[in-house]
Amino acid sequence: MKKSFHPACQDIGATRKFVVYNGSEQFPMADNTEAIGLLTFLALLNKANPL
């Protein structure tokens, strides 16, 4: 993560923080941030905002 990641999250009032990557596992990272695979992230977005 770049140094600007956490200040940017604060600026937009993020309630959850994700680092999306090309793997399939989901795991916690530092400072309440989660690593998440792209397909899992897209499914999560779809679940939160169905068409």
Phi and psi in degrees as a GROMACS rama.xvg file:
@    title "Ramachandran Plot"
@    xaxis  label "Phi"
@    yaxis  label "Psi"
@TYPE xy
-78.5158  159.645  LYS-2
-61.2455  -25.3957  LYS-3
-80.6739  -9.56454  SER-4
-59.0352  -53.8007  PHE-5
-69.2314  -42.2788  HIS-6
-61.3556  -36.8048  PRO-7
-64.6884  -40.2805  ALA-8
-62.0396  -39.9738  CYS-9
-65.2736  -41.5765  GLN-10
-60.1485  -38.2317  ASP-11
-94.3281  -2.07374  ILE-12
70.9482  37.1837  GLY-13
-61.1079  134.408  ALA-14
-95.7398  -20.1128  THR-15
-137.652  148.629  ARG-16
-126.454  131.06  LYS-17
-128.701  145.943  PHE-18
-113.631  113.648  VAL-19
-91.018  131.893  VAL-20
-138.492  176.378  TYR-21
-86.7072  9.25831  ASN-22
-89.8275  -168.042  GLY-23
-121.73  -3.63011  SER-24
-90.9581  154.817  GLU-25
-122.61  129.055  GLN-26
-153.202  153.572  PHE-27
-73.7369  149.395  PRO-28
-124.066  -172.686  MET-29
-67.6486  155.903  ALA-30
55.8823  46.6714  ASP-31
56.1202  38.4016  ASN-32
-112.826  142.423  THR-33
-114.709  138.279  GLU-34
-87.3701  138.908  ALA-35
-149.417  139.668  ILE-36
-69.1606  152.691  GLY-37
-57.4099  -48.3333  LEU-38
-64.3922  -38.298  LEU-39
-66.3876  -39.5412  THR-40
-64.4496  -43.3781  PHE-41
-63.5212  -39.5558  LEU-42
-62.9086  -40.5484  ALA-43
-62.8563  -43.1767  LEU-44
-63.6049  -42.3164  LEU-45
-64.0297  -39.9084  ASN-46
-64.5749  -38.3018  LYS-47
-76.4721  -27.9255  ALA-48
-137.39  67.722  ASN-49
-64.7621  151.965  PRO-50
